[in-house]
Amino acid sequence: MTALRFVQGDATSPHAAGPKVIAHICNDLGRWGAGFVVAVSKRWPEPERDFRDWHRHRADNNFGLGAVRLVQVRQDIWVANMIGQHGIKSGSSGPPIRYDAVERCLGRLADEAAALEASASVHMPRIGCGLAGGRWERIEPLIVAQLVDRGIPVTVYDFG
């Protein structure tokens, strides 16, 4: 049975054999520069470049809540830019996190990870719980239902 694992460490440096996908939540405004993406950009320029291009050409593609793009950064590592945040600030409609979009993203991520190879694993910080303002008790069941229950191993990294 596949399990959800929690470890101390850096999600941009996943420890696993085979293909690995590093997943994180992005906003729907095309903004990049705070939170986990800072660590991603320090390690690889491609995910930010692809995200900005994806947003710039959004009239001609699927950029929007619930969308996912995998960007290969090494032979065995991809970064999944997942649009699960509406805007960047809390307001009258609450925090920017959109749980329904996160759920759609995770479902698409499961399909993408399975297409990479049967042994692909997913690695992430506690997605949606930083700048997006989400609550882990709402995010974790989505990860379990969309990834773990489909046989995709997931490791959550708590930086420390």
C-alpha positions, 0 to 999 in steps of 0.5 A, a space after each residue: 500500500 502506498 503511503 504519504 510520508 513526512 520528512 524534514 528537508 528540502 523539497 527541491 532536493 528529493 531523495 528517491 529512486 526513479 523519476 520524481 515530480 516536485 509539486 507546488 501551488 502557483 497563483 492565477 495572476 502569473 506572479 512568481 517571486 515569493 514562497 516556495 518558488 524562490 527555492 525552486 528558482 535558486 535551483 533551476 531557472 526553467 520552471 519560472 521561465 515556463 510559468 511566465 511564458 505560460 501566463 503570457 500566452 494564456 489566451 492560447 493555452 489552458 493557464 488558469 485554476 486547476 491547470 498543471 504544467 510539468 517542466 523537466 529540470 533534470 533527467 529524472 526530475 520535473 517541477 509541477 507548476 499547479 494553479 491552485 491559488 486565486 490572486 495573492 492576498 486574502 480579501 473578502 472572499 478569504 485566502 487565495 487558496 482554491 481547494 477545488 482547483 487544488 483537487 483538480 491539479 492533483 488529479 491531473 498531476 496523478 495522470 502526468 506522474 503515471 505517464 512518466 513511469 510507473 515508479 514516479 514519486 511526488 515530492 512537495 512542501 505542505 502545498 497551499 499552506 503558506 502564502 495561499 493561506 490554506 489549511 493542511 487538514 483540508 489539503 492532506 485528504 486531497 493528496 491522499 485521494 488524488 495521488 496516494 490512493 492511486 498508488 503514487 508515493 508522496 513525500 511531504 517535506 517540512 523545511 527545518 
